[in-house]
């Protein structure tokens, strides 16, 4: 996946915090549009100045990763693969990402330059997840087989 290491760490962008639910998987805000929203008392969140924005090369790699992810999902989901497993450098535990969660997280990284913390998968079956490297090798094998025909 690109030249990044860890859990989608780009230069200037820290690792994904352990535990990330994408914004579209969160329940709706019960106070959305309410002028008496109690969260208004907290004010606006501070901008995150700890991480400089991604440069054009990093952004292009991330777009490539999203494209690769779509190919991997198309090839492996019909074979009962639920998503990608990533070894977390922060907690030293495997993180299991379903296809939609990973796509959403990468899209958020592309849009915001960081990912929100998310809940880990509930009781994942490790046999149903593969590494990014496995996906790449599988796709390369399919491509080579198709090219040889």
C-alpha positions as a printed NumPy array, in Angstrom:
array([[  0.   ,   0.   ,   0.   ],
       [  1.838,   3.074,  -1.187],
       [  5.208,   3.596,   0.438],
       [  3.745,   4.263,   3.847],
       [  4.356,   2.006,   6.81 ],
       [  2.255,   1.34 ,   9.877],
       [ -1.445,   1.918,   9.643],
       [ -1.58 ,   4.433,   6.805],
       [  1.067,   6.745,   8.151],
       [  2.233,   9.432,   5.774],
       [  5.058,  11.849,   6.403],
       [  3.687,  14.44 ,   8.757],
       [  0.573,  12.363,   9.472],
       [  0.527,  10.239,  12.605],
       [ -0.649,   6.65 ,  12.738],
       [ -4.349,   5.942,  12.878],
       [ -5.346,   5.898,  16.542],
       [ -6.384,   2.532,  17.827],
       [-10.035,   2.011,  18.126],
       [-11.811,   4.381,  14.309],
       [-15.554,   4.572,  13.187],
       [-15.956,   6.375,   9.865],
       [-18.249,   9.382,   9.886],
       [-20.845,   7.686,   7.669],
       [-21.094,   4.715,  10.042],
       [-21.881,   6.84 ,  13.089],
       [-25.469,   7.256,  14.258],
       [-27.119,  10.552,  13.299],
       [-26.583,  13.494,  15.651],
       [-29.816,  13.837,  17.663],
       [-29.139,  17.575,  18.024],
       [-28.339,  18.296,  14.358],
       [-29.767,  21.697,  13.495],
       [-30.972,  22.316,  17.074],
       [-30.12 ,  25.874,  18.164],
       [-30.125,  24.64 ,  21.786],
       [-27.585,  21.885,  21.096],
       [-25.7  ,  21.403,  24.379],
       [-22.475,  20.742,  22.448],
       [-22.459,  24.404,  21.344],
       [-21.148,  25.271,  24.805],
       [-17.969,  23.365,  23.945],
       [-17.211,  25.664,  21.003],
       [-15.584,  24.639,  17.748],
       [-12.859,  21.991,  17.855],
       [ -9.297,  23.214,  17.648],
       [ -7.741,  22.751,  14.222],
       [ -5.191,  19.967,  14.12 ],
       [ -1.885,  21.699,  13.482],
       [  0.197,  18.71 ,  14.54 ],
       [  0.205,  17.272,  11.038],
       [  1.04 ,  19.203,   7.895],
       [ -1.221,  18.517,   4.925],
       [ -0.37 ,  15.671,   2.576],
       [  1.732,  16.606,  -0.392],
       [  0.706,  15.774,  -3.954],
       [  2.735,  12.548,  -4.041],
       [  1.202,  11.245,  -0.802],
       [ -2.269,  12.185,  -2.019],
       [ -1.654,  10.35 ,  -5.309],
       [ -0.486,   7.246,  -3.389],
       [ -3.625,   7.343,  -1.264],
       [ -5.837,   7.653,  -4.361],
       [ -3.945,   4.664,  -5.789],
       [ -4.567,   2.739,  -2.568],
       [ -8.296,   3.441,  -2.846],
       [ -8.246,   2.19 ,  -6.44 ],
       [ -6.312,  -0.918,  -5.404],
       [ -8.745,  -1.506,  -2.555],
       [-11.671,  -1.573,  -5.006],
       [ -9.856,  -4.178,  -7.122],
       [ -8.969,  -6.277,  -4.07 ],
       [-12.533,  -6.197,  -2.829],
       [-13.901,  -7.166,  -6.254],
       [-11.506, -10.128,  -6.421],
       [-11.641, -11.353,  -2.834],
       [-15.088, -10.566,  -1.452],
       [-16.697, -13.289,  -3.608],
       [-14.195, -15.677,  -1.968],
       [-15.535, -14.841,   1.521],
       [-12.726, -12.427,   2.413],
       [-14.31 ,  -9.721,   4.575],
       [-11.467,  -7.2  ,   4.48 ],
       [ -7.911,  -6.357,   5.457],
       [ -5.959,  -7.075,   8.634],
       [ -3.293,  -4.554,   9.651],
       [ -0.73 ,  -5.036,  12.402],
       [ -0.93 ,  -1.917,  14.579],
       [  2.406,  -0.396,  15.504],
       [  0.774,   1.496,  18.357],
       [ -0.858,  -1.367,  20.297],
       [  0.915,  -4.342,  18.66 ],
       [ -2.482,  -5.959,  17.93 ],
       [ -4.021,  -6.881,  14.571],
       [ -6.767,  -4.529,  13.402],
       [ -9.515,  -5.985,  11.211],
       [-11.034,  -3.612,   8.657],
       [-14.088,  -4.61 ,   6.624],
       [-13.948,  -3.361,   3.04 ],
       [-16.438,  -0.514,   3.597],
       [-14.811,   0.629,   6.841],
       [-11.364,   0.701,   5.262],
       [-12.6  ,   2.555,   2.183],
       [-14.383,   5.092,   4.375],
       [-11.309,   5.548,   6.57 ],
       [ -9.015,   6.064,   3.579],
       [-11.486,   8.522,   2.035],
       [-11.55 ,  10.422,   5.326],
       [ -7.736,  10.471,   5.39 ],
       [ -7.789,  11.817,   1.846],
       [-10.362,  14.514,   2.685],
       [ -9.253,  15.506,   6.197],
       [ -5.619,  14.429,   6.368],
       [ -6.373,  12.157,   9.317],
       [ -8.778,   9.481,  10.461],
       [-11.049,   9.582,  13.459],
       [-10.681,   6.868,  16.087],
       [-12.973,   3.932,  15.373],
       [-14.284,   0.967,  17.253],
       [-12.481,  -2.282,  16.583],
       [-14.314,  -5.019,  14.731],
       [-16.503,  -7.061,  17.036],
       [-15.305, -10.649,  17.348],
       [-13.732, -10.832,  13.868],
       [-12.883, -14.185,  12.334],
       [ -9.155, -13.795,  11.552],
       [ -9.469, -16.34 ,   8.733],
       [-11.816, -13.949,   6.908],
       [ -9.21 , -11.147,   6.668],
       [ -5.998, -10.927,   4.667],
       [ -3.054,  -8.545,   4.601],
       [ -2.571,  -5.781,   2.055],
       [  0.425,  -7.707,   0.725],
       [ -1.712, -10.835,   0.234],
       [ -4.246,  -8.757,  -1.717],
       [ -1.506,  -7.302,  -3.905],
       [ -0.034, -10.754,  -4.585],
       [ -3.451, -12.226,  -5.342],
       [ -4.27 ,  -9.4  ,  -7.763],
       [ -0.863,  -9.757,  -9.435],
       [ -1.478, -13.509,  -9.832],
       [ -4.896, -12.935, -11.385],
       [ -3.426, -10.328, -13.74 ],
       [ -0.563, -12.63 , -14.778],
       [ -2.951, -15.537, -15.379],
       [ -5.276, -13.378, -17.468],
       [ -2.36 , -11.936, -19.447],
       [ -1.05 , -15.427, -20.221],
       [ -4.342, -16.428, -21.856]])
